[in-house]
Amino acid sequence: MTRNLKYVVYQEDKYYVSQCLNVDVASFGETIDEAVQNLKEAVELYFENEDAEREYHEVGNALIGESVINA
């Protein structure tokens, strides 16, 4: 089975963090490409156990925003 993944990548110190929007899985790497590749592998492992119930949420268009709040 194939699935389309939507993810976000952001920098945290010297690493790039990749976080999947379809399932609760994240990974990281020293480059953006490495972080994305590691995320793909992590999501494949997430779905590897067919006996376990795995939630997958279809994600349409995604928007990343940034705002400042007083907190």
N, CA, C and O atoms as CSV, one atom per row, in Angstrom:
chain,resi,resn,atom,element,x,y,z
A,1,MET,N,N,0.847,-1.176,0.000
A,1,MET,CA,C,0.000,0.000,0.000
A,1,MET,C,C,0.891,1.237,0.000
A,1,MET,O,O,1.910,1.286,0.689
A,2,THR,N,N,0.495,2.220,-0.773
A,2,THR,CA,C,1.221,3.482,-0.776
A,2,THR,C,C,0.375,4.549,-0.095
A,2,THR,O,O,-0.854,4.515,-0.150
A,3,ARG,N,N,1.042,5.479,0.536
A,3,ARG,CA,C,0.363,6.589,1.222
A,3,ARG,C,C,1.115,7.877,0.904
A,3,ARG,O,O,2.340,7.890,0.787
A,4,ASN,N,N,0.361,8.943,0.769
A,4,ASN,CA,C,0.970,10.255,0.580
A,4,ASN,C,C,1.218,10.867,1.948
A,4,ASN,O,O,0.325,10.898,2.796
A,5,LEU,N,N,2.422,11.348,2.156
A,5,LEU,CA,C,2.781,11.963,3.433
A,5,LEU,C,C,2.955,13.459,3.262
A,5,LEU,O,O,3.521,13.933,2.276
A,6,LYS,N,N,2.459,14.182,4.234
A,6,LYS,CA,C,2.730,15.612,4.343
A,6,LYS,C,C,3.550,15.787,5.610
A,6,LYS,O,O,3.268,15.170,6.637
A,7,TYR,N,N,4.557,16.627,5.529
A,7,TYR,CA,C,5.440,16.808,6.677
A,7,TYR,C,C,5.972,18.229,6.707
A,7,TYR,O,O,5.907,18.965,5.722
A,8,VAL,N,N,6.491,18.585,7.847
A,8,VAL,CA,C,7.133,19.880,8.024
A,8,VAL,C,C,8.549,19.614,8.515
A,8,VAL,O,O,8.789,18.671,9.270
A,9,VAL,N,N,9.477,20.447,8.083
A,9,VAL,CA,C,10.871,20.343,8.511
A,9,VAL,C,C,11.277,21.696,9.074
A,9,VAL,O,O,11.051,22.736,8.456
A,10,TYR,N,N,11.877,21.664,10.251
A,10,TYR,CA,C,12.353,22.900,10.851
A,10,TYR,C,C,13.694,22.645,11.523
A,10,TYR,O,O,14.026,21.510,11.866
A,11,GLN,N,N,14.459,23.715,11.706
A,11,GLN,CA,C,15.787,23.583,12.305
A,11,GLN,C,C,15.711,23.813,13.803
A,11,GLN,O,O,15.087,24.762,14.277
A,12,GLU,N,N,16.354,22.930,14.526
A,12,GLU,CA,C,16.452,23.029,15.982
A,12,GLU,C,C,17.916,22.832,16.342
A,12,GLU,O,O,18.431,21.716,16.270
A,13,ASP,N,N,18.585,23.908,16.727
A,13,ASP,CA,C,20.033,23.906,16.945
A,13,ASP,C,C,20.726,23.465,15.666
A,13,ASP,O,O,20.488,24.056,14.612
A,14,LYS,N,N,21.578,22.443,15.726
A,14,LYS,CA,C,22.310,22.037,14.520
A,14,LYS,C,C,21.596,20.949,13.718
A,14,LYS,O,O,22.115,20.510,12.692
A,15,TYR,N,N,20.429,20.509,14.156
A,15,TYR,CA,C,19.692,19.437,13.481
A,15,TYR,C,C,18.431,19.965,12.801
A,15,TYR,O,O,17.905,21.016,13.166
A,16,TYR,N,N,17.964,19.226,11.819
A,16,TYR,CA,C,16.684,19.483,11.188
A,16,TYR,C,C,15.701,18.428,11.697
A,16,TYR,O,O,16.003,17.235,11.695
A,17,VAL,N,N,14.543,18.872,12.126
A,17,VAL,CA,C,13.503,17.989,12.635
A,17,VAL,C,C,12.432,17.875,11.560
A,17,VAL,O,O,11.982,18.880,11.009
A,18,SER,N,N,12.028,16.646,11.269
A,18,SER,CA,C,10.953,16.401,10.305
A,18,SER,C,C,9.793,15.778,11.063
A,18,SER,O,O,9.968,14.804,11.796
A,19,GLN,N,N,8.607,16.347,10.881
A,19,GLN,CA,C,7.430,15.888,11.603
A,19,GLN,C,C,6.318,15.612,10.603
A,19,GLN,O,O,5.956,16.472,9.800
A,20,CYS,N,N,5.782,14.394,10.664
A,20,CYS,CA,C,4.711,13.982,9.761
A,20,CYS,C,C,3.388,14.565,10.246
A,20,CYS,O,O,3.113,14.569,11.446
A,21,LEU,N,N,2.574,15.054,9.321
A,21,LEU,CA,C,1.269,15.603,9.652
A,21,LEU,C,C,0.171,14.546,9.612
A,21,LEU,O,O,-0.899,14.750,10.184
A,22,ASN,N,N,0.418,13.420,8.945
A,22,ASN,CA,C,-0.585,12.365,8.805
A,22,ASN,C,C,-0.634,11.420,9.994
A,22,ASN,O,O,-1.699,10.915,10.347
A,23,VAL,N,N,0.511,11.181,10.607
A,23,VAL,CA,C,0.624,10.294,11.766
A,23,VAL,C,C,1.547,10.955,12.778
A,23,VAL,O,O,2.303,11.863,12.433
A,24,ASP,N,N,1.488,10.509,14.011
A,24,ASP,CA,C,2.290,11.110,15.080
A,24,ASP,C,C,3.689,10.500,15.091
A,24,ASP,O,O,4.035,9.726,15.984
A,25,VAL,N,N,4.488,10.860,14.084
A,25,VAL,CA,C,5.853,10.350,13.943
A,25,VAL,C,C,6.744,11.515,13.560
A,25,VAL,O,O,6.360,12.357,12.748
A,26,ALA,N,N,7.931,11.564,14.143
A,26,ALA,CA,C,8.910,12.595,13.820
A,26,ALA,C,C,10.292,11.962,13.776
A,26,ALA,O,O,10.506,10.878,14.318
A,27,SER,N,N,11.228,12.646,13.129
A,27,SER,CA,C,12.613,12.201,13.085
A,27,SER,C,C,13.499,13.432,12.934
A,27,SER,O,O,13.021,14.563,13.026
A,28,PHE,N,N,14.790,13.209,12.702
A,28,PHE,CA,C,15.696,14.340,12.552
A,28,PHE,C,C,16.900,13.912,11.730
A,28,PHE,O,O,17.084,12.728,11.448
A,29,GLY,N,N,17.723,14.890,11.347
A,29,GLY,CA,C,18.955,14.627,10.616
A,29,GLY,C,C,19.817,15.868,10.602
A,29,GLY,O,O,19.393,16.948,11.013
A,30,GLU,N,N,21.033,15.696,10.122
A,30,GLU,CA,C,21.964,16.823,10.052
A,30,GLU,C,C,21.697,17.711,8.832
A,30,GLU,O,O,22.153,18.853,8.787
A,31,THR,N,N,20.961,17.193,7.847
A,31,THR,CA,C,20.564,17.970,6.675
A,31,THR,C,C,19.048,17.796,6.497
A,31,THR,O,O,18.441,16.909,7.096
A,32,ILE,N,N,18.459,18.643,5.679
A,32,ILE,CA,C,17.029,18.519,5.397
A,32,ILE,C,C,16.745,17.181,4.723
A,32,ILE,O,O,15.803,16.483,5.097
A,33,ASP,N,N,17.554,16.825,3.737
A,33,ASP,CA,C,17.339,15.557,3.036
A,33,ASP,C,C,17.444,14.364,3.980
A,33,ASP,O,O,16.652,13.426,3.887
A,34,GLU,N,N,18.410,14.394,4.878
A,34,GLU,CA,C,18.562,13.299,5.837
A,34,GLU,C,C,17.365,13.239,6.790
A,34,GLU,O,O,16.894,12.152,7.126
A,35,ALA,N,N,16.881,14.381,7.218
A,35,ALA,CA,C,15.721,14.412,8.113
A,35,ALA,C,C,14.487,13.843,7.416
A,35,ALA,O,O,13.719,13.107,8.036
A,36,VAL,N,N,14.284,14.168,6.148
A,36,VAL,CA,C,13.134,13.660,5.395
A,36,VAL,C,C,13.275,12.159,5.159
A,36,VAL,O,O,12.307,11.417,5.325
A,37,GLN,N,N,14.457,11.705,4.777
A,37,GLN,CA,C,14.671,10.273,4.557
A,37,GLN,C,C,14.452,9.490,5.854
A,37,GLN,O,O,13.827,8.430,5.840
A,38,ASN,N,N,14.959,10.002,6.958
A,38,ASN,CA,C,14.763,9.341,8.252
A,38,ASN,C,C,13.290,9.304,8.641
A,38,ASN,O,O,12.828,8.333,9.241
A,39,LEU,N,N,12.554,10.359,8.300
A,39,LEU,CA,C,11.116,10.383,8.586
A,39,LEU,C,C,10.392,9.317,7.774
A,39,LEU,O,O,9.540,8.607,8.309
A,40,LYS,N,N,10.717,9.195,6.494
A,40,LYS,CA,C,10.093,8.166,5.661
A,40,LYS,C,C,10.313,6.782,6.258
A,40,LYS,O,O,9.381,5.982,6.347
A,41,GLU,N,N,11.536,6.503,6.662
A,41,GLU,CA,C,11.844,5.201,7.261
A,41,GLU,C,C,11.078,4.999,8.562
A,41,GLU,O,O,10.591,3.901,8.832
A,42,ALA,N,N,10.969,6.047,9.366
A,42,ALA,CA,C,10.260,5.944,10.643
A,42,ALA,C,C,8.766,5.685,10.420
A,42,ALA,O,O,8.156,4.906,11.153
A,43,VAL,N,N,8.177,6.330,9.415
A,43,VAL,CA,C,6.755,6.124,9.134
A,43,VAL,C,C,6.530,4.717,8.577
A,43,VAL,O,O,5.530,4.077,8.903
A,44,GLU,N,N,7.441,4.233,7.747
A,44,GLU,CA,C,7.323,2.856,7.252
A,44,GLU,C,C,7.371,1.863,8.409
A,44,GLU,O,O,6.607,0.897,8.424
A,45,LEU,N,N,8.251,2.086,9.371
A,45,LEU,CA,C,8.315,1.220,10.544
A,45,LEU,C,C,7.039,1.321,11.368
A,45,LEU,O,O,6.577,0.328,11.929
A,46,TYR,N,N,6.476,2.508,11.441
A,46,TYR,CA,C,5.227,2.729,12.169
A,46,TYR,C,C,4.117,1.837,11.620
A,46,TYR,O,O,3.326,1.282,12.382
A,47,PHE,N,N,4.062,1.701,10.291
A,47,PHE,CA,C,3.013,0.909,9.658
A,47,PHE,C,C,3.401,-0.556,9.459
A,47,PHE,O,O,2.582,-1.348,8.992
A,48,GLU,N,N,4.621,-0.925,9.801
A,48,GLU,CA,C,5.108,-2.276,9.545
A,48,GLU,C,C,4.302,-3.356,10.271
A,48,GLU,O,O,4.035,-4.410,9.693
A,49,ASN,N,N,3.917,-3.118,11.506
A,49,ASN,CA,C,3.162,-4.090,12.281
A,49,ASN,C,C,1.688,-3.992,11.891
A,49,ASN,O,O,0.969,-3.122,12.382
A,50,GLU,N,N,1.245,-4.877,11.017
A,50,GLU,CA,C,-0.124,-4.828,10.510
A,50,GLU,C,C,-1.161,-5.215,11.557
A,50,GLU,O,O,-2.339,-4.898,11.395
A,51,ASP,N,N,-0.751,-5.892,12.627
A,51,ASP,CA,C,-1.698,-6.302,13.665
A,51,ASP,C,C,-2.117,-5.137,14.559
A,51,ASP,O,O,-3.193,-5.161,15.156
A,52,ALA,N,N,-1.277,-4.139,14.646
A,52,ALA,CA,C,-1.572,-2.990,15.508
A,52,ALA,C,C,-2.434,-1.983,14.740
A,52,ALA,O,O,-2.281,-1.812,13.531
A,53,GLU,N,N,-3.330,-1.330,15.455
A,53,GLU,CA,C,-4.140,-0.294,14.830
A,53,GLU,C,C,-3.303,0.970,14.680
A,53,GLU,O,O,-2.741,1.475,15.652
A,54,ARG,N,N,-3.229,1.458,13.487
A,54,ARG,CA,C,-2.456,2.666,13.203
A,54,ARG,C,C,-3.389,3.709,12.620
A,54,ARG,O,O,-4.147,3.428,11.691
A,55,GLU,N,N,-3.332,4.900,13.163
A,55,GLU,CA,C,-4.165,5.983,12.652
A,55,GLU,C,C,-3.424,6.739,11.560
A,55,GLU,O,O,-2.255,7.093,11.712
A,56,TYR,N,N,-4.106,6.973,10.483
A,56,TYR,CA,C,-3.583,7.758,9.375
A,56,TYR,C,C,-4.631,8.814,9.049
A,56,TYR,O,O,-5.792,8.487,8.802
A,57,HIS,N,N,-4.230,10.062,9.049
A,57,HIS,CA,C,-5.143,11.166,8.767
A,57,HIS,C,C,-4.769,11.769,7.418
A,57,HIS,O,O,-3.648,12.235,7.212
A,58,GLU,N,N,-5.729,11.748,6.515
A,58,GLU,CA,C,-5.509,12.384,5.221
A,58,GLU,C,C,-5.377,13.885,5.456
A,58,GLU,O,O,-6.176,14.472,6.187
A,59,VAL,N,N,-4.385,14.500,4.848
A,59,VAL,CA,C,-4.151,15.934,5.001
A,59,VAL,C,C,-4.269,16.577,3.627
A,59,VAL,O,O,-3.612,16.154,2.675
A,60,GLY,N,N,-5.099,17.587,3.530
A,60,GLY,CA,C,-5.248,18.326,2.280
A,60,GLY,C,C,-4.134,19.355,2.155
A,60,GLY,O,O,-2.979,19.080,2.482
A,61,ASN,N,N,-4.486,20.520,1.689
A,61,ASN,CA,C,-3.500,21.595,1.583
A,61,ASN,C,C,-2.993,21.963,2.961
A,61,ASN,O,O,-3.760,22.003,3.923
A,62,ALA,N,N,-1.712,22.230,3.057
A,62,ALA,CA,C,-1.095,22.581,4.338
A,62,ALA,C,C,-0.511,23.985,4.242
A,62,ALA,O,O,0.004,24.390,3.200
A,63,LEU,N,N,-0.600,24.702,5.322
A,63,LEU,CA,C,-0.059,26.051,5.410
A,63,LEU,C,C,0.741,26.148,6.692
A,63,LEU,O,O,0.279,25.741,7.758
A,64,ILE,N,N,1.925,26.682,6.585
A,64,ILE,CA,C,2.735,26.918,7.785
A,64,ILE,C,C,2.744,28.422,8.019
A,64,ILE,O,O,3.077,29.203,7.128
A,65,GLY,N,N,2.374,28.808,9.224
A,65,GLY,CA,C,2.324,30.229,9.549
A,65,GLY,C,C,3.190,30.535,10.754
A,65,GLY,O,O,3.686,29.643,11.443
A,66,GLU,N,N,3.352,31.808,10.978
A,66,GLU,CA,C,4.111,32.265,12.147
A,66,GLU,C,C,3.433,33.516,12.671
A,66,GLU,O,O,3.117,34.428,11.907
A,67,SER,N,N,3.212,33.554,13.972
A,67,SER,CA,C,2.600,34.715,14.601
A,67,SER,C,C,3.274,34.986,15.928
A,67,SER,O,O,3.929,34.110,16.495
A,68,VAL,N,N,3.113,36.197,16.421
A,68,VAL,CA,C,3.631,36.591,17.722
A,68,VAL,C,C,2.439,36.804,18.640
A,68,VAL,O,O,1.463,37.449,18.257
A,69,ILE,N,N,2.515,36.258,19.859
A,69,ILE,CA,C,1.443,36.447,20.834
A,69,ILE,C,C,2.041,36.951,22.137
A,69,ILE,O,O,3.241,36.809,22.371
A,70,ASN,N,N,1.222,37.530,22.969
A,70,ASN,CA,C,1.645,37.937,24.299
A,70,ASN,C,C,1.300,36.824,25.260
A,70,ASN,O,O,0.125,36.571,25.529
A,71,ALA,N,N,2.307,36.161,25.777
A,71,ALA,CA,C,2.043,35.051,26.716
A,71,ALA,C,C,3.165,34.981,27.727
A,71,ALA,O,O,3.147,34.123,28.609
